[in-house]
Amino acid sequence: MAGDTPHDASAPPPASHTPETSTHATGPDSHVPGGQIAKHGGMWALTLGAIGVVFGDIGTSPLYALREAIGHAQRGVGGDLAIVGVVSLAFWALMVVVTFKYVFFLMRADNKGEGGTLSLMALAQFAVGRRSAWIFILGVCGAALFYGDGIITPAISVLSAVEGLQDAPGLSGKLDPFIVPISAGILIALFLVQSRGTARLAKYFGPITAVWFLSLGALGLVHIFDDITILRALSPYYGVSLLLHDGFLGFVILGSVFLAVTGAEALYADMGHFGKAPIRMGWLAFVLPCLTLNYLGQGALILDNPAAAQNPFWNMVPQVAYWPMLILATAATVIASQAVITGAFSVTQQAVQLGLLPRIDIKNTSETQAGQIFVPAVNTFLMVGVLVLLVVFQSSHNLTAAYGVAVTGTMLVNTLMAYSVIRKGWKWPMWAVAGTLIPFAFIDSVFLTSNLLKIPDGAWMPLVLGALLVVVMWTWVRGTQILTAKTRKDSLPLTDLIEMLQARPPHRAPGMAIFLTSDPDVAPVALMHNLKHNKVLHEKNVILTVRTSERPRVKEVDRVRMEPINDDFKKVTVTYGFMETPNVPRALGLCRKKGLKFDIMSTSFFLGRRSLIPSARQGMPLWQDRLFIFLMRNAANPTDFFHIPPGRVVELGAQVAV
């Protein structure tokens, strides 16, 4: 478990929630808008739920993916090969990246049923049996890149749907100046309702998205007959031929073709909410056929009418169905955006729990369903980022340049971290590991490199954002390591303190005192200050440590471990999974079954509060010291974070140079 295993200087400290050291622990990349889905809904209900949540992002790709890729291809070899080749590349990207890599392979690498980048990081660390610096770095990079994707996805999805107004019957061109403001209004409304939760709306996500996919499939099926020769695209020969004929331009085309598979990582991330079988069934039996039909239909339409390449999706829609399809497209993109926003909340909770970020205010939006959370700081961050993108880029065509880098980076990170899982955890022979991962890593690297060519056009944005978040996470992890080491160096071993108290008993106060600390082997700062200034020791004293497991959830029977030291002192360790929210009073209630009798409303909780000052002569560079101090000062109140009754908390502080 995290905190029970040794860690080196490059790895994060034990993910222990302790106000004294601010090494905080609190839930895999989860895109579930309505919180955790009940597993008792039956296969069909879970499959429908997965269609509404898991596939929302990849389901909006037909709005812009083929338009961008064919636009590049027609500047090269041109003719039918440009169209058939791009459709072939899109289809085989769906097959290789989504079906083979995620559905058939990576979904097997689950952490007790959970998936996602941070979940995979924890699983890889568990498989290795120690804290690995390179696995940690990969996990941090993957989590940071996810936020870049979380900002771009809502902007490009909603904007691409609203751009359908450009060709709306009777309004062609008249509403162009209002497309960005309308998109901004929709997204602002979406972010503003986050604090109220989405449980009541989430039940409609599945049916609406299912209708969207059926519409995609129906439109594609109708237009395939515009030029039935488009079925040639199902052969990889035409995709490979296009790449060989276009040379370097073919490499550029791959960056746009990748837009067809953005959102694939959601299949892995949302495993824990729906299960493998419903996601696999939803993809293979419903989503993949509908997407394939739509891309084939777009290709056939362009073969028959080359002018349709300007906006093939909306040129597929008959005038009689234009407005209903526009409304449906907008609803589908809002649902896709909601899934990504909620995913950012869940990743933030995981990052806090795993000790990658300081405590952040996380609110539960449902009293009956676990997993429904709202993170105000992340919501504001995403909203500002999305609005800036809309103002700067102005169109989905411009935004596609920024899209893809974050997703391809995350996919490559997942492939690299899977090595430790299948080699150390599954005990595969090296030839099998190489035969599986090298092709996937090669494809991920090709897509990533192709998308990096877009850096001058906007791909720099998610990279800069990801780099900034990596700096923040690394600063927090390194700062807590330094603070933990300094605390241990300056503190008195707990056993030595107990011997001193037995030799010179202080005045005893009635009741119980609970001291929260990250290191149960040294005397907590709050205990030392209480003895020094108040000159009292309670009748019963508990040294409490909250730790984070490398598993998503911990069974109640394994939640609490109690170790008596003597009649006056006991050590209690409370362990939570990285997807669970700590609740100290509830966990302590389990101690009653182990013989620890107490009344929560007559128990005092002592928290150590450190006041940090930067030091240029030790630790990190001065600018990093100041960033760490800023993060620590703005961390959420530990009393609220641990759900401790505020009236029972005593905070005692000390000044420390870092």
C-alpha positions in Angstrom: 0.0 0.0 0.0 1.1 3.5 -0.7 3.0 4.7 2.4 3.9 1.2 3.5 6.4 0.7 0.7 9.8 2.4 0.6 10.2 5.3 -1.7 13.3 6.9 -3.3 14.0 10.6 -3.8 12.5 10.6 -7.3 9.2 9.1 -6.2 6.3 10.8 -4.3 6.2 10.5 -0.5 3.7 8.1 1.1 0.2 9.4 0.1 -0.8 10.1 3.6 -3.5 12.6 4.4 -1.9 14.5 7.2 -2.4 18.2 8.0 0.9 18.2 9.8 3.0 17.6 6.7 0.5 18.4 4.0 1.2 15.1 2.2 -2.4 14.6 1.3 -4.2 11.7 0.0 -8.2 11.6 -1.8 -10.3 8.8 -6.3 -9.0 6.5 -12.7 -9.7 9.0 -15.2 -13.5 8.9 -15.0 -15.7 10.6 -17.4 -19.0 9.7 -15.8 -21.3 12.6 -15.7 -23.8 11.2 -13.2 -21.3 9.6 -10.8 -20.8 5.9 -10.4 -23.3 3.8 -12.2 -25.1 1.1 -10.3 -24.0 -2.3 -11.3 -27.5 -3.8 -10.8 -29.0 -2.2 -13.9 -28.5 -5.2 -16.1 -26.3 -5.6 -19.2 -28.5 -3.6 -21.5 -29.0 -0.8 -19.1 -25.2 -0.6 -18.5 -24.5 -0.8 -22.2 -26.9 2.1 -22.8 -25.3 4.1 -20.0 -21.9 3.4 -21.5 -23.0 4.6 -24.9 -24.1 7.9 -23.3 -20.9 8.5 -21.3 -18.0 6.5 -22.6 -18.5 7.1 -26.3 -19.7 10.7 -26.3 -16.3 12.2 -27.3 -15.4 9.7 -30.0 -19.1 10.0 -31.3 -18.7 13.7 -32.1 -15.5 13.1 -34.2 -17.5 12.7 -37.5 -18.4 16.4 -37.3 -14.8 17.4 -38.2 -12.3 14.5 -38.5 -12.8 13.5 -42.2 -13.2 17.2 -43.2 -9.7 18.0 -41.9 -8.0 14.8 -43.2 -9.4 15.0 -46.7 -8.5 18.7 -46.9 -4.9 17.8 -46.4 -5.0 14.7 -48.7 -6.5 16.7 -51.6 -3.4 18.9 -51.6 -1.3 15.8 -52.3 -2.1 12.9 -54.6 -5.7 14.1 -55.0 -8.4 12.2 -56.9 -10.2 9.1 -55.6 -7.2 7.8 -53.7 -7.2 10.9 -51.4 -10.8 10.2 -50.4 -10.7 6.4 -50.2 -7.3 6.4 -48.6 -8.4 8.8 -45.8 -11.6 6.8 -45.1 -9.4 3.7 -45.0 -7.0 5.3 -42.5 -9.9 6.4 -40.3 -11.5 3.0 -40.3 -8.2 1.2 -39.5 -7.3 3.8 -36.8 -10.6 2.8 -35.1 -9.8 -0.8 -35.5 -6.1 -0.7 -34.3 -6.2 2.0 -31.7 -9.7 1.5 -30.2 -10.6 -2.1 -30.9 -7.3 -3.9 -30.7 -5.4 -1.7 -28.2 -8.1 -0.5 -25.8 -11.0 -3.0 -26.1 -9.1 -6.2 -26.5 -5.8 -5.5 -24.7 -5.6 -2.5 -22.4 -9.0 -3.1 -20.7 -7.4 -6.3 -19.3 -5.0 -4.2 -17.3 -7.6 -3.2 -14.7 -6.9 -2.2 -11.2 -9.5 -4.1 -9.3 -12.0 -3.3 -12.1 -10.8 0.4 -12.5 -9.0 1.9 -15.4 -7.4 5.2 -16.5 -3.9 6.7 -16.4 -3.6 7.2 -12.7 -5.2 3.9 -11.9 -2.7 2.2 -14.3 0.1 4.1 -12.6 -0.9 2.7 -9.3 -1.3 -0.8 -10.8 2.2 -0.6 -12.4 3.7 0.5 -9.1 2.0 -2.4 -7.3 3.2 -4.9 -10.0 6.8 -3.6 -9.7 6.6 -3.9 -5.9 8.2 -0.5 -5.2 7.9 3.1 -6.1 9.4 3.5 -9.5 10.5 7.0 -10.6 9.8 6.5 -14.3 6.3 5.1 -13.7 5.6 8.1 -11.4 6.8 10.5 -14.1 4.8 8.9 -16.8 1.6 9.0 -14.6 2.1 12.7 -13.8 2.6 13.5 -17.5 -0.5 11.5 -18.5 -2.6 13.2 -15.8 -1.3 16.7 -16.9 -2.1 16.0 -20.5 -5.6 14.9 -19.6 -6.4 18.5 -18.5 -5.3 19.8 -21.9 -7.7 17.4 -23.5 -10.4 18.5 -21.0 -10.2 22.1 -22.2 -10.1 21.5 -25.9 -12.8 18.8 -26.1 -15.8 21.0 -25.0 -14.6 23.9 -27.2 -14.2 21.9 -30.4 -17.2 19.6 -29.9 -19.8 22.3 -29.2 -18.3 24.7 -31.8 -18.3 22.1 -34.5 -22.0 21.4 -33.8 -23.0 25.0 -33.7 -21.2 25.6 -37.0 -24.0 23.7 -38.6 -25.8 27.0 -38.5 -23.5 28.2 -41.4 -25.4 26.0 -43.9 -28.8 25.9 -42.2 -31.7 26.2 -44.7 -32.7 29.8 -45.2 -29.9 31.1 -42.9 -26.8 30.3 -44.9 -24.1 32.7 -43.8 -26.4 35.0 -41.8 -25.5 33.6 -38.4 -21.8 33.3 -38.9 -20.9 36.2 -36.5 -23.0 34.6 -33.8 -21.5 31.1 -33.8 -18.8 31.8 -31.3 -21.1 33.7 -28.9 -23.7 31.0 -29.1 -21.1 28.3 -28.4 -19.8 30.3 -25.5 -23.3 30.7 -24.1 -23.9 27.0 -24.2 -20.6 26.1 -22.6 -21.0 28.8 -19.8 -24.4 27.4 -19.0 -22.9 23.9 -18.9 -20.2 24.9 -16.4 -22.7 26.9 -14.3 -24.9 23.8 -13.7 -22.0 21.6 -12.5 -22.4 22.6 -8.9 -26.0 21.3 -8.9 -24.9 17.8 -10.0 -26.0 16.0 -13.1 -27.8 12.9 -11.6 -31.2 13.8 -12.9 -29.9 14.7 -16.4 -27.6 11.7 -16.7 -30.4 9.2 -17.2 -31.1 10.9 -20.6 -27.5 10.8 -21.8 -27.7 7.2 -23.0 -30.9 7.5 -25.0 -29.9 10.8 -26.6 -26.4 9.6 -27.5 -27.9 6.3 -28.8 -30.2 8.3 -31.1 -27.2 10.3 -32.2 -25.2 7.2 -33.2 -28.2 5.7 -35.0 -28.5 8.9 -36.9 -24.8 8.8 -37.8 -25.3 5.2 -39.1 -28.5 6.0 -41.0 -27.0 9.0 -42.8 -23.9 7.0 -43.7 -25.9 4.1 -45.0 -28.0 6.3 -47.2 -25.0 8.0 -48.8 -22.8 4.9 -49.2 -24.9 4.4 -52.4 -23.8 7.7 -53.8 -20.7 5.8 -54.8 -20.6 2.2 -53.6 -16.9 1.9 -54.5 -16.2 3.6 -51.2 -16.3 0.1 -49.7 -12.8 -0.3 -51.0 -11.8 1.8 -47.9 -12.3 -1.3 -45.7 -9.1 -2.6 -47.1 -5.9 -1.2 -45.5 -4.3 -1.3 -49.0 -5.7 2.1 -49.9 -4.7 3.8 -46.6 -1.1 2.5 -47.0 -1.1 3.5 -50.7 -2.1 7.1 -49.7 0.7 7.3 -47.2 3.3 6.0 -49.7 2.2 8.3 -52.5 2.1 11.4 -50.4 5.3 10.9 -48.5 5.7 13.6 -45.8 2.2 15.0 -46.5 0.9 11.5 -45.7 2.6 11.9 -42.3 0.7 15.2 -41.8 -2.6 13.6 -42.8 -2.2 11.1 -40.0 -2.4 13.9 -37.5 -5.9 14.8 -38.8 -6.9 11.1 -39.2 -6.2 10.7 -35.5 -9.2 13.0 -34.8 -11.4 10.0 -35.5 -10.2 8.2 -32.4 -10.0 11.0 -29.9 -12.0 9.9 -26.9 -10.8 6.3 -27.2 -9.1 6.5 -23.8 -12.6 6.9 -22.2 -13.2 3.2 -22.9 -10.4 2.4 -20.5 -11.0 5.2 -18.0 -14.7 4.4 -17.4 -14.3 0.6 -16.9 -15.0 0.8 -13.2 -18.3 2.5 -13.8 -19.9 0.2 -16.3 -17.7 -2.9 -16.5 -15.8 -4.4 -19.4 -18.6 -6.4 -21.0 -21.1 -3.5 -21.5 -18.3 -1.2 -22.9 -17.1 -3.9 -25.2 -20.6 -4.8 -26.4 -21.5 -1.1 -26.9 -18.4 -0.6 -29.0 -18.4 -3.7 -31.1 -22.1 -4.1 -31.7 -23.2 -0.5 -31.9 -20.8 2.4 -31.9 -18.1 1.0 -34.2 -20.7 0.0 -36.9 -22.4 3.4 -36.7 -19.1 5.3 -37.0 -17.9 3.1 -39.8 -21.1 3.6 -41.8 -20.9 7.4 -41.3 -17.3 7.7 -42.5 -18.0 5.5 -45.5 -21.0 7.6 -46.3 -19.0 10.8 -46.0 -16.4 9.4 -48.3 -19.0 8.2 -50.9 -20.7 11.7 -50.8 -17.3 13.4 -51.6 -16.6 10.9 -54.4 -19.9 11.7 -55.9 -19.7 15.5 -55.2 -16.2 16.8 -54.5 -17.5 20.2 -53.4 -19.0 18.4 -50.4 -15.5 18.0 -49.0 -15.8 21.5 -47.5 -18.1 20.2 -44.8 -19.0 16.6 -45.6 -21.0 15.9 -42.4 -23.5 18.7 -42.8 -23.7 18.1 -46.5 -25.0 14.6 -45.7 -28.0 15.9 -43.8 -31.2 16.4 -45.9 -32.9 19.8 -45.5 -36.0 18.3 -44.0 -33.9 16.8 -41.1 -31.4 19.7 -40.8 -32.8 21.4 -37.7 -33.5 18.2 -35.7 -30.0 17.0 -36.6 -28.5 20.3 -35.5 -30.3 20.1 -32.2 -29.3 16.5 -31.7 -25.6 17.3 -32.6 -25.6 20.1 -30.1 -27.0 17.8 -27.4 -24.5 15.1 -28.2 -21.6 17.5 -28.0 -22.8 18.9 -24.7 -23.0 15.4 -23.3 -19.5 14.7 -24.6 -18.3 17.9 -22.9 -20.1 17.0 -19.7 -18.3 13.6 -19.6 -14.9 15.3 -20.0 -15.6 17.9 -17.4 -16.7 15.3 -14.9 -13.7 13.3 -15.8 -11.5 16.2 -14.9 -13.2 16.3 -11.5 -12.5 12.6 -10.9 -8.9 12.8 -12.1 -8.4 15.8 -9.7 -9.8 13.7 -6.8 -7.4 10.9 -7.7 -4.4 13.2 -8.0 -5.1 14.6 -4.5 -5.6 11.1 -3.1 -2.4 9.9 -4.6 -0.5 12.9 -3.2 0.2 14.6 -6.6 -1.8 17.7 -5.7 -2.6 19.5 -2.5 -6.0 19.2 -0.8 -8.7 20.8 -3.0 -12.3 21.6 -2.1 -14.3 18.7 -3.4 -18.0 18.7 -2.9 -20.4 15.8 -3.2 -23.5 16.7 -5.3 -25.6 13.7 -4.3 -26.4 12.3 -0.9 -27.4 8.9 -2.3 -24.9 8.1 -5.1 -21.2 7.8 -4.5 -18.8 9.4 -7.1 -20.9 12.4 -7.9 -18.5 15.3 -7.1 -18.0 18.9 -8.0 -14.6 20.6 -7.8 -15.1 24.4 -8.0 -11.5 25.3 -8.7 -11.2 22.9 -11.6 -14.6 23.9 -13.0 -13.5 27.6 -13.1 -10.2 26.7 -14.6 -11.8 24.7 -17.4 -14.4 27.3 -18.1 -11.9 30.1 -18.4 -9.7 27.9 -20.6 -12.5 26.9 -22.9 -13.7 30.5 -23.4 -10.1 31.6 -24.1 -9.9 28.9 -26.8 -13.1 30.0 -28.4 -12.0 33.6 -28.6 -8.5 32.8 -29.8 -9.2 30.1 -32.4 -12.8 31.1 -33.5 -13.5 27.9 -35.5 -13.4 24.2 -35.1 -11.1 24.1 -38.1 -8.5 26.2 -36.2 -9.0 24.2 -33.0 -8.2 20.9 -34.7 -4.6 22.1 -34.8 -4.5 22.1 -31.0 -6.4 18.9 -30.7 -4.7 15.5 -30.7 -1.4 16.1 -29.0 -2.7 15.7 -25.5 -4.7 12.5 -26.4 -1.8 10.9 -28.3 0.5 11.7 -25.4 -1.8 10.1 -23.0 -2.2 7.0 -25.2 1.6 6.6 -25.4 1.9 7.0 -21.6 -0.6 4.2 -21.2 1.3 1.9 -23.5 4.6 2.5 -21.7 3.1 2.0 -18.3 1.5 -1.2 -19.4 5.0 -2.7 -19.8 5.4 -3.1 -16.0 1.9 -4.5 -15.6 2.2 -7.3 -18.2 5.9 -8.0 -17.6 6.0 -7.9 -13.8 2.3 -8.5 -12.9 1.2 -10.9 -15.6 4.6 -12.6 -15.9 4.5 -12.5 -19.7 7.8 -13.6 -21.5 9.8 -10.8 -23.0 9.0 -11.9 -26.6 5.3 -11.7 -25.9 5.6 -8.2 -24.3 7.7 -6.9 -27.2 5.4 -8.4 -29.8 2.4 -6.7 -28.1 3.7 -3.4 -27.0 6.2 -2.4 -29.7 3.5 -2.2 -32.5 1.2 -0.2 -30.2 4.0 2.1 -29.1 5.1 2.6 -32.7 1.6 3.6 -33.8 1.2 5.9 -30.8 4.6 7.5 -31.5 3.7 8.0 -35.2 0.4 9.7 -34.3 2.1 11.8 -31.6 4.9 12.9 -33.9 2.4 13.8 -36.6 0.4 15.9 -34.2 3.6 17.6 -33.0 3.9 19.1 -36.5 0.9 21.3 -35.6 2.8 23.0 -32.8 3.1 26.4 -34.7 -0.7 26.2 -35.4 -1.9 25.7 -31.9 -0.6 22.3 -30.6 1.7 24.2 -28.3 -1.2 25.1 -26.1 -1.9 21.6 -24.5 1.8 21.0 -24.2 2.4 24.3 -22.4 -0.6 23.6 -20.1 0.6 20.1 -19.5 4.2 21.3 -18.7 2.8 23.8 -16.2 0.7 21.1 -14.5 3.7 18.8 -14.4 5.7 21.6 -12.6 2.9 22.1 -10.1 2.7 18.3 -9.4 6.4 17.8 -9.2 6.8 20.9 -6.9 4.1 19.6 -4.6 5.5 16.0 -4.5 9.1 17.2 -4.0 8.1 19.8 -1.4 6.2 17.3 0.7 9.2 14.9 0.5 11.5 17.7 1.8 9.0 18.6 4.5 8.6 15.0 5.6 12.4 14.5 5.8 12.8 17.7 7.8 10.0 16.7 10.1 11.6 13.4 10.8 15.0 14.9 11.3 13.7 17.5 13.8 11.2 15.3 15.6 11.6 13.0 18.6 10.9 9.3 18.1 7.5 8.5 19.7 8.9 5.6 21.8 11.5 8.0 23.3 8.7 10.5 24.2 6.6 7.8 25.8 9.6 6.8 28.0 10.1 10.4 29.0 6.5 10.8 29.9 6.6 7.6 32.0 9.6 8.9 33.9 8.1 12.4 34.4 4.3 12.1 34.1 2.6 15.4 33.2 -0.8 16.6 34.4 -3.5 14.3 32.9 -6.7 15.8 31.3 -9.8 13.6 31.0 -11.0 12.3 27.6 -9.3 11.3 24.4 -7.0 13.2 22.1 -6.4 12.2 18.5 -3.2 13.4 16.8 -3.1 13.3 13.0 0.3 12.7 11.5 1.9 11.3 8.4 4.7 9.5 10.3 3.4 7.4 13.2 6.9 6.6 14.4 7.8 10.2 15.5 6.0 12.4 18.0 3.5 14.6 16.2 4.2 18.3 16.3 0.8 19.0 17.8 1.5 16.6 20.7 4.8 18.2 21.4 3.3 21.7 21.4 0.4 20.5 23.6 2.9 19.2 26.2 5.2 22.2 25.9 2.6 25.0 26.1 -0.4 23.4 27.8 1.6 21.0 30.0 -1.1 18.3 29.8 -1.5 14.8 28.4 -5.0 13.3 27.8 -6.0 10.1 29.5 -6.2 8.3 26.1 -4.1 9.3 23.1 -4.4 8.1 19.5 -1.7 8.6 16.9 -3.7 8.6 13.7 -2.3 8.2 10.2 -4.5 8.2 7.0 -2.9 6.3 4.1 -3.8 5.7 0.4 -3.7 2.3 -1.1 -2.6 1.6 -4.6 -6.0 -0.1 -5.1 -9.1 1.9 -6.0 -11.1 0.8 -2.9 -10.4 -0.8 0.4 -12.7 -3.3 2.1 -14.2 -2.2 5.4 -12.6 -5.1 7.2 -9.2 -3.8 6.1 -10.0 -0.1 6.7 -8.6 0.3 10.2 -5.5 -1.2 11.8 -4.9 -0.6 15.5 -1.7 -1.1 17.4 -1.6 -0.6 21.1 1.7 0.9 22.4 0.8 1.1 26.1 -2.2 2.0 28.3 -2.0 5.7 27.3 -1.1 5.5 23.5 -2.4 3.6 20.5 -1.5 3.8 16.9 -4.4 3.8 14.4 -3.8 3.6 10.6 -6.8 4.2 8.4 -6.4 3.2 4.7 -8.5 4.4 1.8 -8.4 3.5 -1.9 -7.4 6.2 -4.3 -11.0 6.5 -5.5 -12.4 6.9 -2.0 -13.1 10.1 0.0 -11.7 10.1 3.5 -14.1 10.3 6.4 -12.2 10.1 9.6 -15.1 10.0 12.1 -16.8 7.2 10.2 -13.5 5.2 10.1 -13.0 5.7 13.8 -16.4 4.3 14.3 -14.9 0.9 13.2 -12.4 1.2 16.1 -15.2 0.5 18.6 -15.4 -3.0 17.3 -11.7 -3.4 18.1 -12.1 -2.2 21.7 -11.4 1.5 21.3 -14.3 3.2 23.2 -14.8 6.9 22.7 -17.5 9.6 22.0 -16.7 11.6 18.9 -18.3 14.7 20.4 -16.1 14.6 23.5 -12.9 13.8 21.6 -10.3 16.4 20.7 -8.5 16.3 17.3 -5.1 17.9 17.3 -3.7 19.0 13.9 -0.2 20.3 13.2 -0.2 23.4 11.1 3.1 24.4 9.5 4.0 27.9 8.6 6.6 27.7 5.8 9.2 30.2 4.8 11.3 29.9 1.7 15.0 29.2 2.0 17.5 29.7 -0.9 20.2 27.6 0.9 18.3 24.3 1.1 15.7 22.2 -0.7 14.3 23.4 -4.0 15.1 26.6 -5.9 13.6 29.7 -4.4 10.9 30.1 -7.0 9.8 26.5 -6.4 9.8 27.0 -2.6 7.4 29.9 -3.1 5.2 27.9 -5.4 5.0 25.1 -2.9 4.2 27.5 -0.1 1.5 29.1 -2.3 0.0 25.6 -2.9 0.1 24.7 0.8 -1.5 28.0 1.9 -4.4 27.5 -0.6 -5.0 23.8 0.2 -8.5 23.0 1.4 -9.1 23.1 5.2 -8.2 19.7 6.6 -11.1 19.8 9.0 -13.6 19.8 6.1 -11.5 17.5 4.0 -11.5 14.8 6.7 -15.1 15.5 7.7 -14.0 16.2 11.3 -16.5 18.1 13.5 -15.1 21.7 13.5 -15.8 22.2 17.1 -13.6 19.3 18.1 -10.4 20.5 16.3 -7.3 22.1 17.9 -4.6 23.4 15.5 -1.1 24.0 16.8 1.6 25.4 14.4 5.2 25.8 13.9 7.4 27.7 11.5 9.6 25.7 9.1 12.1 26.7 6.4 12.0 24.7 3.2 
